[in-house]
Each structure stands twice: as C-alpha cells, then as structure tokens.
C-alpha cells in the first residue's frame, strides 16, 4: 500500500480528534456548573495525632482550601483520628463530621489542630463566568483531583 493511501486516513483521523477536543473545550467553557454535591470533603486520617506526637511533620490538609460559591461551597471535615480535633470554635470528636456552608465570597482564617501551624484558610471564590474563566476552573479542578501521572 502506498504512503499516499495511508496519509489520507491519518489526516482524517487527526482532524476528527481535533474537532472532538474543540467540542469538549467549548462544552467546558459554556456549560453550566452542576456538581453532584456542594460538599468539599477533607478527612483527618487515623493516626494523625500519634504521628505528630512522635515528631513527624504531618501535613494532611492543605493550608489553604479554595471553594466556589454556588458550586462547592460547603466544607466537610471528617475526623477519622482517635482524638478530638478543633476547627475554629468547633470540637470535632473522633468519628464525627462537621459541615460548614459558605454563602458569600470571602477569605476566612480558622484555628485548626489538624495543621502543624494551627491555622487553616478557607477562600470562597465567585462562580466563574462562562468562557475562559469557567474552562480554567474546570481544568484546574480536574488537575487537582487527578492522580499525578508524572510524579515519582
């Protein structure tokens, strides 16, 4: 078979793939945000306190959590450790969960015993508008949730 005959199907396949990528990006930029839950879950794993008392520098939660108003604007903390944890003015007992909804765009600092620093910041961002801001929001969210294929 000649290389000319092979090139035509390859070009067609490449064109179809590019069209699919463009269509996916257009959908991601324009489609409304609809998530299965507004909860953004963070868990304090079992053994966190014991590891910290043994001298390990345990960073189980990010120092800054970003939520999006109207999309994922409820912080859900689950304490799977064997000791109580404090978040702001709330004591979360072992096995308990605490839900904190955020209704406005804001920056909030809380005392948090699950952090070595004792502090955690919760940033509530505005809902991204259609177009590039929404496409960027979806891409960053997908990247944060995907297992990093290139990490060692």
N, C-alpha and C positions, 0 to 999 in steps of 0.2 A: 504494500500500500504506500502511496506517495506521501511525502510530508505535507503536501498541499491539502490532501484529503483529511489529514489528521488535524491540521491547524483550524479548519473551519469549525468542527465541533468544539474544540478547545476554546475558541473565541466566543462561541455562542454560550458555552457553559460559564465562562468568566463574566460575560455580560449579564446572564441571569443571576449569578451570585451577587454582582454589584447592585443590580436592581433590588434584590432582596435586602441587602444591607441598607440601601437608601430608604426603602419602605419601612424597615424596622426603626431606623433613626427618626423618620417622620412621625411614626406612631409614638415613640418615646417622648418626642418633643411636644406633641399636641394632645395626646390622650389624657383625660383627667386622671388624677392620682386616686386610686382606690386600693387600699391595703386591707388584708383580711382582719387586722386588729389594729387598734391605735396604740396598743401596748408596746413599749420597747423594753424587753426583758434583759436584766443583768442579774447574774447569780453569784453569791458568795459561796465558793465551794467548801465542802467538808475539809477540815484540817487546816484552814487558813490561819486561825489563831495560834494553833500549835506550831506551825511553821514559822510564824512571826516571832513567837516566844523563843524558838530555837535559834534565832538570829538570821533567818532567811529574809531577804528583801523581797517580799511578796507583793506584786502589783497585779491584782486580779480584776480591778475595774479601771477604766480609763480615768485620767484626772479631769477630763472634760467630756461631757456627753452632749451630743447635739440631737435635738428633737425638732420636728417640723410641725408648726401649728396647723391643726386640721388633718394631719396625716398620721404621724406617730408622736402624739403629744401627751402620752401617759407613761410615766416612768414606773416600771415594775421591778422592784428589788426583791429577790428571793434569798433568804438566809438558809443555806444548807450546812452551815458550820454548826459546831456543838456549843457555841457560846453566843450570847446576845450581841447584836451589832446596833450601833447608833447611827441614824441618818437624820440630820437636822434635830428636831426636838422629839423624834420618834425612836422608841426602842423596839427593834425587830428581834423577836425571840427565835431560837433555833426551830427550823421547820416552817416558820411563818413567812408570808409575803406582805409587801407594802406597796400600794398603788398611789401614785401622786400625779393627778392630772394638771396640766398647764394650759391655761386658757388664753394667755397673751404672749406676744413676742417679748422675750425678756432674757436677762442673764442673772442666774441665781447661784449663790455660793452657799454650800451646806457643810456642816461638820459631818465627818464620815469616818467611823472607826475601821472600816474595811480598807482604808488607804493608809499607807505609811506616813503620809504628810498630814493626815487627819482632816483633809479638805477635799471636796469634790464640787466641780462647777457644772451646772446644767444650763445649756444655752438653747433657747427655743427660737428657732428661725421662722421667718414668714414663709408661707406656702409659695413655692416657686411659680412664677408666671409661665404661661405656655411659650414654647420656643426653646432657645438655647438654655435659659435657666433651668427649665424642667428636665431637659435632656442631660444636663450636667448633674442635677440632683440624682436622677435615676442611675447614671453611670457611677457616681461616687458611692452611692448606696450599694450597688451591685458589687463594686470592687471591695468595699469594706466587709461584705458578707461572704465573698467567695474565698475558698481556700487559696492561699497564695501559691501558685504553681511554681514560682521561681525561687521561693525561699529555701534555704538549706537547713 
